[in-house]
Amino acid sequence: MTTQNLLVELFVEELPPKALKKLGDSFAATLAEQLRAMGLVTTESVVTAYASPRRLAAHISHVLLKGADKAVQQKLMPVAVGLDPAGNPTQALIKKLSALGADVSDPAQAVAALKRAPDGKAEALFYDSLVTGATLDSGLQKALDEALAKLPIPKVMSYQLETDCELPGWSSVNFVRPAHGLVALHGSTVVPIKVLGLKAGNSTRGHRFEAKKDVVVLKNADSYAAALLNDGAVIASFAERRAEIVRQLTAAAAKVGGGVRAIEDEALLDEVTALVERPNVLVCEFEKEFLAVPQECLILTMKANQKYFPLLDAAGKLTNKFLVVSNISPSDASAVISGNERVVRPRLADAKFFFDQDRKKTLMSRVEGLGKVVYHNKLGTQGERMKRVYEIASKIANALDSKLVANAQRAAELAKTDLLTDMVGEFPELQGIMGGYYARHDGLGDEVANAIEDHYKPRFAGDELPRNTVGMVVALADKLETLVGMFGIGNLPTGDKDPFALRRHALGVIRILGEKNLPLSLSDLLSQAALPAFGDKITDATPALTDFIYDRLAGSLREQGYSAQEVDAVLALRPQRLGEVAQRLVAVRAFAALPEAAALAAANKRISNILKKAQEVDAHVSDVLLKETAEKNLYAALKDVVPQANKQFEAGDYTASLKTLAALRAPVDAFFDGVMVNAEEMDLRLNRQGLLKSLHDAMNRVADLSRLAS
């Protein structure tokens, strides 16, 4: 069948830049998906998405003018319902056939055309028909309507249609932005579709200021990108425009020299790509005196407020030059450069003013003000919260090293005070960071300053951990206070909603304890964080919080490549030292590869089931009550192997410990082949259960090996 390439473009006013890429991808994907469902595209079809500040478009290759007709078989009803005892059609069957458009003028002939086939326990009637394939005109209309309906738009606007539209006057429509043009070309033929009061044509508009022609006429679907570039001064492809910006940023940085590079920020790059139609990167600069302000402040204000790309030197230090991605390319760019330099100067001056003003007050002088800032209506103020973090940090520091306590307390007391500064008030993203700068200015030393700066870490997946032990102590205390407090008032995450980032806090606790291998018990930490720090403000939710943390740990380990069985086996024992979890997993994986592993895992599962059914079993064995050779041999093997395995376990060599225990396979197999555990004599039964309990305890110190049984 003959195919042509299809081009659809919706020309609109400036789209939301942070959403543009998603809008473009969704528009193209839904169009193609709908056309595919109607049989209007072939298996060879390729979809290309276009998105610029003022347009969403899609180019789809190998599109049919009409879809193929389809043979459809439809179940009507059971034979007993559709035919009477004489085999004549019932009124229900005639009504059903009539509704499907079948010819029922001759009922007997209509019934003869039906098929009978088994359907479960009964027999049913089936009707075969030929469904006419969709035409491109009707199919594209439906596909476009669906593509617009499915756009990921959080909020639409209502606007009146233009006077030259199909429905002029007071008619209005709803869309993310006012739409002004629609293109639909199948090859060189306009497809007569309509949307948002617009009729499809073959022309669009280019760059607001630099297009060679006011109206860009498209010869055919394949000329779209080239015509827009040549006549409209627009790079229609989001990906190509982004790549061009990256190329120009790199070239501009190289031109500046000295090894400088533009700051890397994928989100900023996407946003700037969505703001320009044909990028032109220019080098600008600001006064060097502003470099006395912490570079995080300057970088943030340039990126967030002005969408500029700061330039860093080879050491990662901010320079006084930055890059602007302009949407125009004048022969003399000096006015554009000076304009951007003039715009950024007040922003940097504000940052300098905030920094200078904040340093006039010490962090310690701000502590009292925390009592006036509400943290949560059930958990009190930031001042109350600070006291809880202070208490928790004191206990953690003392458990690690009493020498850490003083600095941990000081950092915990001051960690939230930068919330009261002008700089953090203007840029909330800088909380913690500014606290570190102000702490150094106050002469508190790097250990306390770094701890204040780092106590929010890790802020996101893959983020670095606090740099020093005091920082880890305060970070743990801060996260544990949040977790215990929120669980204690029942404020738990549900579905994808987690307003207090409890999942992130739990993963932060896991990473600090695990990656730093801190000698701290998780249960001790949770109990210390709950009482007496919170008093009667919360109810004890330690069991639920413990499950929550281990669930997060399990998910994290699976993402790292460990199997569900391996993770389940290790975490079933709820190891308290999270730093040991990785070693245990390595040991379990090595054990599972041994030829003895499957049999021992199955035996462990069998032993677990036996012990669950028994009353409380004491891991005690009497030599006198060992009657069978197999149980004597197992007991002898236990006395020979277990001490060595325990010694290796205590030394932290979990892999060696499990490999040593693998030697028990033969005596364990022989025991189950030749010994009846639940003997009629009570003393023999209890002794054999005690032997199994001893075996079970020895085998499952590293992990619950029964979880490895298939």
C-alpha atoms as one frame of an Amber mdcrd trajectory, in Angstrom:
protein
   0.000   0.000   0.000   1.219   3.513  -0.842   2.333   5.601   2.104   3.374
   9.214   2.614   5.075  10.970   5.490   2.917  13.007   7.858   3.674  16.329
   9.554   1.454  17.864  12.250   2.290  21.164  13.949   0.379  23.212  16.496
   1.666  26.803  16.593   1.060  28.511  19.947   2.222  31.305  22.187   5.258
  30.657  24.407   4.881  27.316  26.177   5.972  26.682  29.806   9.744  26.161
  29.459  10.145  23.617  32.253   7.466  21.416  30.675   8.326  21.861  26.976
  10.336  18.680  26.459   7.649  16.512  28.065   4.942  18.275  26.094   6.770
  17.689  22.810   7.492  14.028  23.527   3.920  13.376  24.685   2.381  15.122
  21.669   4.370  13.074  19.152   4.103   9.777  21.003   0.324   9.963  21.478
  -0.272  10.949  17.853   1.754   7.971  16.633   0.202   5.614  19.165  -3.345
   6.552  18.135  -2.601   6.286  14.418  -0.991   2.905  15.008  -4.057   1.683
  16.890  -6.216   2.636  13.862  -3.884   0.835  11.450  -2.781   4.032   9.712
   0.971   3.540  10.155   3.186   0.641   9.120   5.791  -1.264  11.074   8.445
   0.839   9.313   7.085   4.122  10.689   9.520   6.397  12.524   8.325   9.171
  14.843  10.274  12.420  15.220   9.203  14.920  17.872   9.718  18.664  17.505
   9.268  21.246  20.241  10.277  24.881  20.342   9.035  27.723  22.553   6.113
  28.335  20.182   5.315  25.001  18.617   4.656  21.313  19.164   5.087  19.112
  16.113   5.521  15.525  15.011   6.830  13.957  11.815   5.650  10.380  11.272
   6.919   8.368   8.323   5.052   5.719   6.311   1.492   6.846   7.030  -1.390
   5.313   5.064  -4.277   7.255   3.550  -6.630   4.505   4.691  -6.239   1.636
   7.106  -6.873  -1.952   6.041 -10.314  -3.456   6.525 -10.407  -5.908   9.426
 -12.266  -9.166   9.814 -13.856  -9.194  13.268 -15.540 -12.075  15.069 -17.916
 -11.066  17.830 -19.505 -13.279  20.446 -23.264 -12.753  20.498 -24.840 -14.987
  23.148 -25.173 -18.632  24.241 -26.925 -20.889  21.718 -29.622 -21.658  24.300
 -30.457 -17.954  24.478 -30.180 -17.148  20.759 -32.104 -20.137  19.329 -35.363
 -21.726  20.374 -35.700 -25.563  20.586 -36.607 -25.653  16.889 -33.405 -23.790
  15.933 -35.139 -20.548  15.031 -33.684 -17.196  16.144 -35.120 -15.634  19.281
 -36.101 -11.987  19.456 -32.969 -11.335  21.534 -30.751 -12.665  18.729 -32.574
 -10.736  15.989 -32.320  -7.544  18.032 -28.595  -8.091  18.587 -27.914  -8.775
  14.900 -29.926  -5.743  13.868 -27.918  -3.552  16.213 -24.723  -4.806  14.533
 -26.054  -3.861  11.079 -26.660  -7.413   9.909 -29.408  -8.200   7.377 -32.228
  -9.886   9.332 -34.864  -9.734   6.585 -34.444 -13.504   6.238 -33.923 -14.817
   9.830 -33.050 -18.322   8.676 -30.329 -17.039   6.351 -29.041 -14.723   9.098
 -28.753 -17.669  11.500 -27.057 -19.818   8.879 -24.288 -17.186   8.567 -23.471
 -17.444  12.273 -20.837 -19.744  13.727 -21.276 -22.019  16.722 -18.328 -22.747
  18.957 -17.671 -23.935  22.531 -17.509 -21.142  25.101 -16.654 -22.565  28.503
 -19.186 -25.245  29.436 -21.781 -23.997  26.934 -21.926 -23.332  23.195 -22.165
 -19.778  21.853 -23.060 -17.991  18.637 -20.430 -15.842  16.896 -20.912 -13.220
  14.168 -18.237 -12.507  11.543 -18.104  -9.032  10.007 -15.729  -6.829   8.064
 -14.870  -3.496   9.707 -13.896  -0.784   7.269 -10.455   0.670   7.940 -10.144
   4.220   9.242  -9.377   7.042   6.826  -6.535   9.443   7.579  -8.927  12.410
   7.703 -11.043  10.956  10.514  -8.204   9.028  12.149  -5.866  12.008  12.421
  -8.664  14.125  13.869  -9.230  11.571  16.623  -5.484  11.157  17.185  -4.913
  14.911  17.469  -7.817  15.353  19.881  -6.388  12.544  22.019  -2.838  13.937
  21.829  -4.000  17.321  23.141  -6.174  15.736  25.831  -3.232  13.669  27.111
  -0.663  16.455  27.240   0.898  16.596  30.736  -0.461  20.065  31.502  -1.009
  20.842  35.200  -3.139  23.893  34.470  -4.902  25.173  31.334  -6.017  28.681
  30.437  -9.223  29.806  28.806  -9.025  32.285  25.923 -11.265  33.718  23.228
 -10.830  32.613  19.667  -9.394  35.000  17.110 -11.817  36.775  14.775 -10.476
  34.986  11.720 -10.935  31.564  13.291 -13.784  29.229  12.437 -15.747  30.254
  15.529 -15.133  34.014  15.955 -16.662  36.259  18.539 -17.151  35.267  22.135
 -16.387  31.576  21.705 -13.536  30.392  23.899 -11.402  27.275  24.277  -9.129
  25.839  26.933  -5.476  25.024  26.337  -2.092  25.561  27.961  -1.465  28.632
  25.780  -3.420  30.381  22.990  -3.017  28.502  19.692  -2.654  30.441  16.424
  -1.898  27.911  13.708  -2.302  24.289  12.673  -0.373  22.364  10.011  -1.302
  18.875   8.822   0.473  17.581   5.720   0.328  14.058   4.300   3.103  14.329
   1.772   2.214  17.653   0.146  -1.547  17.326   0.739  -3.267  19.195   3.544
  -5.287  16.880   5.791  -8.581  18.680   6.592  -8.605  18.542  10.385  -9.608
  21.142  12.966  -8.680  21.828  16.560  -8.996  24.713  19.037 -10.958  26.685
  16.447  -8.192  26.320  13.843  -8.264  24.727  10.385  -5.197  22.855   9.174
  -3.046  24.434   6.464   0.458  24.205   5.054   2.102  27.294   6.571   3.603
  28.278   9.894   5.565  31.142  11.380   9.235  31.383  12.206  11.360  33.381
  14.654   9.666  36.476  16.059  12.525  38.767  15.029  14.867  36.974  12.652
  12.694  34.992  10.238  13.400  35.723   6.567   9.691  35.381   5.778   6.686
  36.315   7.894   4.930  33.133   6.785   6.875  29.928   6.193   5.137  27.809
   3.541   5.847  24.085   3.708   6.054  22.226   0.391   5.551  18.873   2.047
   5.885  17.057   5.353   9.586  16.361   4.861  10.505  20.016   4.289   9.429
  21.091   7.783  12.714  21.253   9.705  14.724  22.653   6.785  12.129  25.301
   5.887  11.871  26.478   9.470  15.637  26.706   9.757  16.242  28.445   6.422
  13.191  30.682   6.179  12.097  30.873   9.799  15.437  30.984  11.660  14.145
  28.275  14.027  15.787  24.997  15.037  12.585  22.997  15.466  14.102  19.928
  17.147  14.485  20.211  20.903  17.369  17.724  20.882  19.226  19.505  18.064
  18.739  22.891  19.686  20.035  21.531  22.988  23.076  20.002  21.311  23.781
  23.312  19.576  23.662  25.133  22.928  26.109  22.637  24.431  28.425  23.102
  21.451  28.320  26.882  21.724  28.796  26.837  25.516  31.907  24.693  25.105
  33.260  26.902  22.326  32.598  30.107  24.276  34.339  28.740  27.377  37.334
  27.715  25.269  37.455  31.211  23.793  37.609  32.721  27.298  40.568  30.432
  27.987  42.322  29.584  31.223  40.649  26.194  31.440  37.263  27.640  32.381
  34.115  25.614  31.820  30.399  26.288  31.977  28.667  24.888  35.028  26.945
  21.574  34.326  23.218  21.616  35.019  20.939  19.373  32.964  17.719  20.989
  34.213  19.000  24.481  33.387  20.104  23.299  29.945  16.640  21.873  29.239
  14.960  25.065  30.429  17.158  27.342  28.326  16.607  25.091  25.307  12.895
  25.680  25.816  13.347  29.456  25.904  15.123  30.033  22.589  14.346  29.142
  18.979  17.837  29.715  17.574  20.484  29.969  20.325  23.362  32.411  20.337
  25.791  32.067  23.279  27.500  35.268  24.433  30.206  35.911  27.043  29.406
  38.453  29.763  31.088  39.470  33.005  30.451  41.152  36.341  32.644  43.075
  38.774  35.229  40.950  40.593  34.276  42.447  43.945  31.179  40.233  43.955
  33.402  37.133  44.150  33.812  37.885  47.863  30.261  36.544  48.256  30.029
  32.727  48.622  29.967  31.321  45.119  26.925  29.160  45.860  24.890  32.375
  46.286  26.104  33.912  43.052  25.699  30.702  41.074  22.183  30.167  42.367
  20.985  33.676  41.598  22.481  33.559  38.086  20.983  30.167  37.327  17.601
  30.454  39.028  16.748  34.081  38.293  18.516  34.814  35.017  19.070  31.365
  33.413  22.774  32.142  32.942  25.622  29.626  32.857  28.344  30.660  35.349
  31.926  29.898  34.347  34.156  27.951  36.743  37.933  27.782  36.620  39.913
  24.548  36.505  39.724  24.275  40.304  35.937  24.642  40.311  36.008  28.224
  41.599  33.569  30.767  40.210  35.000  33.366  37.830  33.520  36.787  37.126
  32.447  35.710  33.632  29.247  33.965  32.642  27.499  32.786  29.483  24.131
  33.958  28.189  22.050  31.995  25.692  20.400  34.699  23.615  17.463  34.201
  21.257  18.762  36.782  18.787  21.980  37.039  16.783  22.655  40.701  15.916
  25.783  41.620  13.986  26.830  43.729  16.959  25.988  41.890  20.188  27.406
  44.558  22.495  23.949  45.869  23.425  22.755  42.357  24.308  25.877  41.708
  26.382  25.737  45.026  28.251  22.011  44.562  28.849  22.530  41.195  30.513
  25.436  42.534  32.550  23.249  45.392  33.689  20.437  43.000  34.647  22.617
  40.640  36.703  24.367  43.363  38.676  21.425  44.177  41.024  20.937  40.457
  41.684  24.553  40.054  42.733  24.373  43.265  44.741  21.380  41.873  46.641
  23.323  38.697  47.409  26.274  40.743  48.653  23.965  42.880  50.796  22.325
  39.808  52.362  25.723  38.250  53.051  27.117  41.407  54.642  24.004  41.951
  56.762  23.825  38.343  57.945  27.408  38.399  59.215  26.595  41.296  61.556
  24.822  38.792  63.835  26.359  35.550  65.100  24.607  32.249  64.685  24.497
  31.897  68.459  22.532  35.137  68.738  19.880  33.663  66.457  19.225  30.527
  68.535  16.518  32.190  70.610  14.670  33.148  67.423  14.154  29.478  66.538
  11.521  29.363  69.282   9.368  31.719  67.195   9.436  29.603  64.039   6.763
  26.892  63.818   8.080  23.520  62.697   4.882  21.459  62.969   1.668  22.150
  64.859   1.966  18.825  66.725   5.743  18.845  67.183   6.302  22.459  68.170
   8.779  25.082  67.026  12.188  24.879  65.396  13.566  25.730  68.837  11.959
  22.629  70.349  13.115  20.591  67.415  16.681  21.873  67.856  16.667  20.697
  71.480  15.589  17.215  70.397  18.298  17.035  67.717  20.790  18.311  70.309
  19.856  15.524  72.722  19.927  12.787  70.088  23.263  14.021  68.704  24.733
  14.036  72.215  23.865  10.359  72.692  25.168   9.313  69.273  28.430  11.243
  69.729  28.965   9.744  73.173  28.395   6.236  71.782  31.071   6.825  69.149
  33.644   8.873  71.048  33.089  11.141  74.040  35.548  13.616  72.515  32.990
  14.353  69.785  30.227  15.419  72.148  31.059  19.127  72.569  31.355  19.868
  68.857  28.337  17.713  68.021  26.263  19.646  70.532  27.452  22.985  69.201
  26.724  22.001  65.594  23.291  20.611  66.518  22.428  23.791  68.415  23.342
  26.052  65.483  22.421  23.854  62.491  19.017  25.474  61.894  19.887  29.074
  62.763  20.651  30.022  59.165  16.924  29.624  58.492  16.633  33.041  60.140
  19.156  34.747  57.847  18.291  37.042  54.953  20.236  34.920  52.481  18.373
  31.690  53.245  15.124  33.645  53.361  15.783  34.685  49.770  17.321  31.364
  48.667  15.957  28.440  50.754  18.144  26.073  48.699  21.185  27.461  50.537
  20.166  26.335  54.021  23.056  24.525  55.657  25.507  25.905  53.128  25.165
  29.447  54.486  25.251  28.126  58.052  28.706  26.729  57.303  29.948  30.072
  55.973  28.562  32.016  58.924  29.986  29.491  61.406  33.476  29.992  59.975
  32.971  33.755  60.166  32.026  33.321  63.834  35.298  31.461  64.452  33.708
  28.103  65.246  36.255  26.092  63.254  35.966  23.785  60.274  34.713  20.744
  62.185  31.589  22.531  63.434  31.163  24.596  60.251  31.376  21.523  58.007
  28.952  19.657  60.251  26.419  22.499  60.006  26.802  22.605  56.232  26.630
  18.832  55.824  23.866  17.907  58.242  21.275  17.839  55.425  23.375  15.332
  53.451  22.712  13.158  51.630  20.077  15.431  50.083  19.350  13.141  47.121
  20.294   9.766  45.654  24.008   9.678  44.925  24.748  12.773  46.996  27.948
  12.758  49.053  27.876  12.010  52.789  28.985  14.412  55.555  32.741  15.044
  55.483  33.529  14.444  59.153  32.253  12.361  62.035  30.601  15.317  63.776
  28.709  16.002  60.574  27.576  12.377  60.420  26.405  12.549  64.027  24.305
  15.684  63.466  22.990  14.397  60.112  21.878  11.164  61.786  20.298  13.045
  64.670  18.443  15.405  62.336  17.072  12.593  60.154  16.158  10.366  63.097
  14.326  13.236  64.785  12.256  13.774  61.643  11.505  10.069  61.183  10.621
   9.369  64.819   8.566  12.537  65.114   6.540  12.056  61.949   5.918   8.372
  62.592   5.038   9.230  66.185   2.190  11.514  65.084   1.082   9.180  62.282
   2.257  11.443  59.494   3.417   8.662  57.154   4.128   8.664  53.423   1.321
   7.253  51.270   1.697   6.170  47.666   3.814   8.734  45.862   3.110  11.408
  48.479   5.912  12.023  50.946   5.779  15.725  51.899   8.375  15.397  54.662
  10.738  13.283  52.521  10.711  10.421  55.028  11.887   7.916  52.421  14.871
  10.121  51.648  15.627  10.564  55.366  15.490   6.787  55.902  17.860   6.177
  52.995  20.162   8.856  54.420  20.304   7.035  57.758  20.940   3.752  55.939
  23.754   5.192  53.834  25.536   6.893  56.731  25.349   3.827  58.979  26.187
   1.423  56.159  28.797   3.192  54.060  30.633   4.606  57.082  30.253   1.293
  58.958  29.461   3.085  62.208  29.423   0.816  65.291  25.852   1.781  66.166
  22.789  -0.385  66.692  19.744   0.700  64.710  17.314  -0.283  67.473  19.356
   1.678  70.037  19.349   4.732  67.774  15.582   4.623  67.332  14.874   4.179
  71.025  17.288   6.990  71.932  15.651   9.262  69.373  12.157   8.603  70.712
  12.614   8.960  74.453  12.975  11.141  76.358  13.578  13.601  73.501   9.915
  13.847  72.445   8.270  13.188  75.801   4.503  12.895  75.411   4.318  14.685
  72.044   4.306  11.376  70.176   3.265   7.770  70.537   5.911   5.093  70.169
   5.923   3.939  66.527   9.322   2.228  66.654   8.103  -1.121  65.218   6.501
   0.568  62.184   9.528   2.838  61.683  11.884  -0.138  61.945   9.925  -1.974
  59.232   9.976   1.185  57.104  13.771   1.508  57.330  14.411  -2.156  56.532
  11.981  -1.942  53.599  13.928   1.028  52.239  17.171  -0.884  52.788  15.792
  -3.921  50.935  14.768  -1.800  47.966  18.153  -0.080  47.877  20.011  -3.397
  47.942  17.913  -4.840  45.128  18.688  -1.743  43.046  22.377  -2.464  43.664
  22.006  -5.860  41.987  21.407  -8.268  44.868  18.643 -10.820  44.336  15.424
 -10.725  46.335  16.364 -14.084  47.911  19.790 -12.849  49.011  18.369  -9.645
  50.479  15.529 -11.501  52.194  17.934 -14.011  53.744  20.163 -11.308  55.247
  17.490  -8.849  56.369  15.297 -11.565  57.891  17.698 -11.457  60.860  17.299
  -7.668  61.150  21.059  -7.026  61.503  21.571  -4.041  63.793  24.931  -2.957
  62.374  23.987  -1.849  58.874  27.657  -1.627  57.936  27.763  -5.430  58.079
  24.934  -5.961  55.606  27.127  -5.765  52.499  29.588  -8.304  53.927  26.735
 -10.652  54.791  25.318 -10.388  51.289  28.682 -11.218  49.760  28.913 -14.226
  52.066  25.412 -15.420  51.171  26.137 -15.113  47.453  29.358 -17.118  47.869
  27.525 -19.733  49.942  24.733 -20.046  47.371  27.321 -20.937  44.736  28.549
 -23.962  46.754  27.300 -27.431  45.744  26.123 -28.009  49.331  24.021 -24.834
  49.435  20.714 -26.084  48.011  20.559 -29.129  50.309  21.483 -27.119  53.425
  18.969 -24.372  52.578  16.238 -26.988  52.155  17.258 -28.647  55.437  17.170
 -25.248  57.146  13.663 -24.674  55.886  12.627 -28.093  57.154  14.229 -27.428
  60.552  12.485 -24.038  60.792   9.118 -25.688  60.165   9.802 -28.395  62.783
  10.823 -25.842  65.411   7.802 -23.616  64.692   5.454 -26.510  65.426   7.281
 -27.498  68.605   6.939 -25.790  71.968   9.800 -23.638  73.185  12.935 -25.582
  72.347  16.155 -25.324  74.311  19.369 -25.651  72.294  20.666 -28.324  74.659
  21.835 -31.817  73.770  22.449 -34.749  76.129  25.052 -37.242  74.919  23.252
 -40.030  76.806  20.064 -39.571  74.792  21.764 -39.816  71.404  20.644 -43.260
  70.206  20.959 -43.344  66.430  24.314 -43.301  64.635  23.192 -40.427  62.388
  22.331 -38.155  65.315  25.593 -38.984  67.054  27.520 -38.165  63.882  25.647
 -34.854  63.453  26.344 -33.876  67.051  30.048 -34.736  66.632  30.189 -32.722
  63.409  28.573 -29.747  65.150  31.160 -29.854  67.946  33.911 -30.000  65.360
  32.676 -27.405  62.817  30.673 -24.820  64.785  33.493 -23.485  67.011  35.581
 -22.713  63.933  32.595 -21.135  62.113  31.774 -19.049  65.194  35.358 -17.861
  65.458  35.261 -16.746  61.831  31.893 -15.055  62.396  33.154 -13.109  65.381
  36.140 -11.984  63.314  33.753 -10.633  60.672  34.729 -13.182  58.032  31.174
 -14.185  57.169  32.085 -15.836  53.882  34.543 -18.200  55.557  32.039 -18.930
  58.336  29.359 -20.088  55.900  31.835 -22.105  53.855  32.971 -23.875  57.023
  29.347 -24.726  57.878  28.877 -26.247  54.412  30.762 -29.277  55.756  27.615
 -30.188  57.712  25.691 -31.190  54.603  26.461 -34.895  54.737  25.672 -35.432
  58.449  22.523 -33.275  58.114  21.285 -35.322  55.138  22.051 -38.562  56.987
  20.186 -37.290  60.074  16.981 -36.630  58.175  17.296 -39.928  56.292  17.776
 -42.067  59.409  16.322 -40.294  62.457  12.707 -39.659  63.457  12.715 -36.285
  65.199   9.278 -36.544  66.767   9.945 -39.816  68.547   7.263 -41.205  70.875
   9.602 -40.967  73.890   9.428 -37.371  75.100  13.056 -37.211  76.240  14.322
 -38.430  72.874  12.052 -35.966  71.025  13.179 -32.991  73.100  16.835 -33.981
  72.739  16.539 -34.243  68.962  14.701 -30.929  68.803  17.503 -29.448  70.911
  20.044 -30.834  68.454  18.174 -29.239  65.559  17.898 -25.961  67.472  21.677
 -25.999  68.003  22.164 -26.644  64.293  19.664 -23.924  63.352  21.326 -21.331
  65.595  24.762 -22.155  64.211  23.694 -22.082  60.567  21.729 -18.837  60.675
  24.035 -16.322  62.315  24.981 -14.662  59.016  21.592 -14.990  57.321  18.402
 -17.027  57.388  19.544 -19.681  54.946  16.058 -21.178  54.701  15.125 -18.119
  52.593  17.484 -19.440  49.881  15.443 -22.636  49.449  13.507 -22.688  46.178
